[in-house]
Amino acid sequence: MEEPLDANLFSVAQESEVTRVDFIRKTYTHVALAVLGFVLVEALFLNTPFIVEIGLAMTQGMTWLIVLGGFMFATSAIERWAMRSTSVQQQYLAMFLYVVVEAFVFVPMLYMAIYFTESTAVLNQAVVITLALFTGISYIALTSKKDFSFLSSALTVGGFIAIGLVVAGMLFGFSLGLWFSVAMVILAGGSILYQTSNVLHHYNKNQHVAAALGLFASLMLLFWYVLSILTRLTD
């Protein structure tokens, strides 16, 4: 029988070194599994014409604003569910739902990156850069062992500013441009630093799936804007 999450409320930082290492290993293994799941679901979506048509239609006018609003609400709800769940099975379900929703929202972006450029070169470059940045930032957080929870307020404010700019751009018809994507890459980098710090300091030993979900969310945000930058530069 699984041990409920509330059976051990203190963080993994207070556990033995063996437990901490095992927690980190499990967390990053599940991040890798989430990425693999995303790739598989995305491949299925991109090879399903009906889903591609829906994805491309979503980008038209105010529809995309509604989709993004729904996506942010859904993903935020899923992350909170995973964090507060008393069941590891529920955390897995939350991760599965998150991966599927993320893959669906990525359909128009990846379709344009692959089919409009008639090459996977831009996509491959985005993957390499994203993984390199994710690895580097994670290494800094893991080796410094500092608590970066103080970034929470800055990330929240930055997130609301970004949402406001996206809404304004869609309502008034102006492009946010390359520098907005650069700023969002920086924001995503800060989010990875924050989430990695949480892995070390603020999750208990049974929350490896929830911890992985938080990291995966930040990784995908970084990937979205790295790909956006590279796509703009190839136009």
Helices and strands as residue ranges (DSSP letters): G 5-7, G 12-14, H 17-46, H 49-58, H 62-84, H 88-111, I 112-116, H 121-144, H 151-172, H 177-201, H 208-234
